[in-house]
Structure formats: C-alpha cells, structure tokens
Amino acid sequence: MNWTRKDLVGLHELSADEINFVLQTADAFKEVGTREIKKVPALRGKTLVNLFIEPSTRTRISFELAALRLSADVVNVTAAASSLTKGETLLDTARNIEALHADILVLRHNSAGAAHFLAPRLRTSIVNAGDGAHEHPTQGLLDLYTIREKKGRIDGLHVAIIGDIRFSRVARSNIFALTKLGARVTLVGPSTLVPREFEQLGVTVSHTIDDVLPSVDVVNLLRIQHERQRKEYFPGLGEYIRLFGLTKRRAELLKPDCLIMHPGPINRGVEIDSAVADGPQSVILDQVTNGLAVRMAVLYLCGGVPR
C-alpha cells in the first residue's frame, strides 16, 4: 500500500492495513540499530521539533534518537522554555515553528485532542506523542510491534490491559489497534478506573485479576495516573496492590510463555513486583528498543515519503 497521511494523531483513525504497514516499515529500521553506524539518510535536510508541554524521558529521547538516526536536524522545546508561559496559544506557537520551516512537529500535550486540533491547520506534519488521557499512538504501535515480534502474530491472542484504564492514553491506543488486528482484549482494574462503558469499544471488562491471568497471552500493566485523576477514583495504594498488583505469587498464574509488558515509568512494588518486572517473561526493555524502530518508521512515513 501507499502511505498518504502527513500526520499521525491517533490509531483510532488508522485501518488495520495502515497499522500493519507501519509495523512492516519498522522492521527495516530496526536493523539499522544493529549496525556499527546507526544512521540512514531518509530525513536528511528535514527538521524535527519536539514540542513537549508535558514532561517525558523515554518518549522524547526516543523521538530525538529516531530523528537523528534518520539524519534529520532536531530541536527540543519544553513548555517552560516556550512562549506558552507568556500566554501565547498553542496554535500560534505551532505556526511560528512552521514559519521556521520545521518539517515535523512532535507534540506531547496535557489536553486531549491537541494534535487533532493542529494537524489540519498546519502544512507541517504533526505526530502525537501523547495528548492528555486520549491517545499515545506510537506507544500503541511499539506495543503491537513487540507482541508480533515475540509471538509471531496478533490475531487470536488474548491481551489483558491492567490498571488505570480510565485515564490512560496508552490503553486507548492499544485497544483501538489490538481489536483492529484481531486480538481479544480484557481490561482489568477497580470499577472506578475500569468502568463498564469501555465494553462499547469491543473489549471485555473484569474487576477480578486472578480470573483473567491464567488465560492471557500478554499482560500489559499500566501506571496509576495520579496526575490525571481525582483522589476518589483510586482505592488506596495498599488495597490496589492487594487486589490488582502483579506480585510474584500472581505471576505464577500466568502461562509460561505469557509476555509481561509495561509502557513505563514503572512504579515497582505497585503495579508490578520488581522480580517480575526483571524476570524472564518481561519484555519491558524490548518495548523501549522497539519504540525507536517504530518512531523511525512513523517519522519517515509522515515526513519523508513524497505525496
């Protein structure tokens, strides 16, 4: 197929074919990371601006390294270092960046829909690096890539997403993509954080983790989004660990070949025990590695493919 999109703002609007095309493109770029010289000229002469209004370590570094390995020039901008602190609107900030001939704008913002708002208003390619509690499309793609790499397929697998679903942009991107590619998805967590209305997205909801773990092929654990939720949504740390934490004892319920995933940052001893996070079933660091290849693919497709 031919990639025709200038932006990646979410996985909800991508077809299964488009998702698979990104994953296949990432295959070629993953090989670049194994070379002695880890660079290709795919975006030579292009400029990428990382505009991160929310704090980030993994995602920002991953996008920066992806752009550098594609031979692009990179500029990093944080909220504190931008004119947003002086009252400038997001659109005016983005238009000024575009006026400086930036080719790709990677945006992380605390407001849901920020990337969707900018994309039709700019000629510059917009890549969503996380918008509020809405979507985190490249995280969803790298999670799919890791599952496909380790399991050889996605269709027919049973994936459990455990934790704070209500406020998780990672969960939404994963739900959209996994269901489109034929996976069976079960959401697990307290009823305040995993309401039944998520079933409208074609998934199953469970509030009892021990009933779900023995049948799953993949467990994707989510951090509790304290910064996005009100106190009444969270049952309390001790209660959450007791009812939903992936302890060493609970991990024994998993099939031996079940993958254990986490988008990071990990709250060790809360959503997952340290021994489990570092154990043989964990692919958490593989996700980080694969994120680089996936983001190289996304930047290339959105900013480097002639349309």
Secondary structure as UniProt FT lines:
FT   TURN            12..13
FT   HELIX           16..32
FT   TURN            33..34
FT   TURN            42..45
FT   STRAND          47..52
FT   HELIX           58..69
FT   TURN            70..71
FT   STRAND          73..78
FT   HELIX           79..81
FT   HELIX           83..86
FT   HELIX           90..99
FT   TURN            100..101
FT   STRAND          104..109
FT   TURN            112..113
FT   HELIX           114..118
FT   HELIX           119..121
FT   STRAND          125..131
FT   TURN            132..134
FT   HELIX           137..151
FT   TURN            155..156
FT   STRAND          158..162
FT   TURN            166..167
FT   HELIX           169..180
FT   TURN            181..182
FT   STRAND          184..188
FT   TURN            191..193
FT   HELIX           196..201
FT   STRAND          204..206
FT   HELIX           209..212
FT   HELIX           213..215
FT   STRAND          218..221
FT   TURN            226..228
FT   HELIX           231..233
FT   HELIX           237..244
FT   HELIX           248..251
FT   TURN            252..253
FT   TURN            256..257
FT   STRAND          259..261
FT   TURN            269..271
FT   HELIX           274..277
FT   TURN            280..281
FT   HELIX           284..303
//
